[in-house]
């Protein structure tokens, strides 16, 4: 086996490790554009990242409810992003393509995934940030 043959896998491994680290870094709350939003009772949390237009939500309580981010944009779009994988199973990340000039508002809540019911009294205050 040649020395160059040993280096290639190491370089490939380093490239994969670097790409993995970068993708993890982009998905962490420290890169959120707006503040972390927390549902009542610590039952869920979420944030928005403008680079790529990602909403991230995590269910943090084993209470039989699902965590949800309710969001709306200044261009009139509005939606709910649900984490239905159960408590403490990592982030659910959803990509939405929003106009760069949009303002985004979001809040974290908990609700019932089956009938899409959001308990309004569980919602955090609105967080406002830019999509661009």
N, C-alpha and C positions, 0 to 999 in steps of 0.2 A: 504494500500500500504506500502511496506517495504522500509526502507532506501536504501537497496541494489538495489531495483527496480528503484529508482530514479537516482542512480549513473550510471547505465549501459547506459541509453540514453545520459547522459552527457559525458561519456567517448567516446561513439560512435560519438557524435557530435563534440567532440574535435579532434578525429581522422580524421573525414571528413574535418574539418576546417584546420588541419595541412596538410593533403594531398592536399587540394585545394591551400593553400598558397605555398606549395612546387612546384606544377605544374605551378602556376603563376610566381613564382620566376625563374624557369627554362626557361620560355618563354619571359622574359623581356630583353630588350637590354643590361642591365648591365651585363648579362652573355654571351654576344656575344664574340667570340674569336677574330674576326677581328673588324675593325672599322665599324661604321655605314656608309653606302654608301647613298648618296642623289642624286636623279635625278635632272636634270636642272629645275630651277624655283620652287623648293620645291614640285614637283608634285608626289614624291614617295620616300620611303626610305626602306632600307633593310640591313640584316646582316646574319651571319652564326654562328651557335653554333655547335662545334665539338662533344660535348657529346650528342649522338643521331643523329648527322648529319642532323641538321635542318636548312633550309633556311626560313627566315621570311621576308615578304614584306608587305608594307602598302601603299595604295593609299592615298595621303594627299591633293589632289586638285580636286574640283568638276569641271573638265574641259572637260569631255567627253572621256578622255583617261584612260587606265588602267595602273597601275604600274606593273613593271616586274623586276625580278632579272635574269640577264643572268650570268651563271656560267660555269666554266670548271675546270677539275681536272687534275693532273699530270698523271693519268692513262688513260687519253683520253676521259673520259666522259664529256658531255657538255649538258646543258639544259637551259630552261627558265621556271621560276616559276612566275605565274601571280596572281595578286590580282584583281578579276573581280567583287567584291562586292560593288563597289562604294567608294567614298571618305569618309575617317574618320569612317570606319566601323570596325576598329580593324585590328589585324595582321592576314594575311594568312600564315600559317606555313606548310611547306612541308618537309617530312622526306625522306632522300635519304641515302642509305647504301653505304658509301664510304670506301675504304681501309684506315686503320689507318695511313699508311705511305704516303698517298697522300698529296699534296699541293693543296689548293683550291683558285681559283681566282673568284671574283664576282663583279658585278657592278649593280647599280640601274638605271633603265631607265623608260620611259613611251612609250606606244605603243597602237596599235589597236588589241584588243583581237580577233575580228572577223576574220581577215586575218593573225593574228600572226605577224604583222609588228612592228618592234621596230625602233623608231626614234633614230638613232645612235648619233645624235647631242644632244640628251637629256641625254645620259648616263654619270654617274659619272666616275671618275678614277677607275681603278681596285684596289680592296683590296685583298691582299694575306695573307693567313693564313694556318694553318695545320689542316688536318682532324682528327688527332689523338691527 
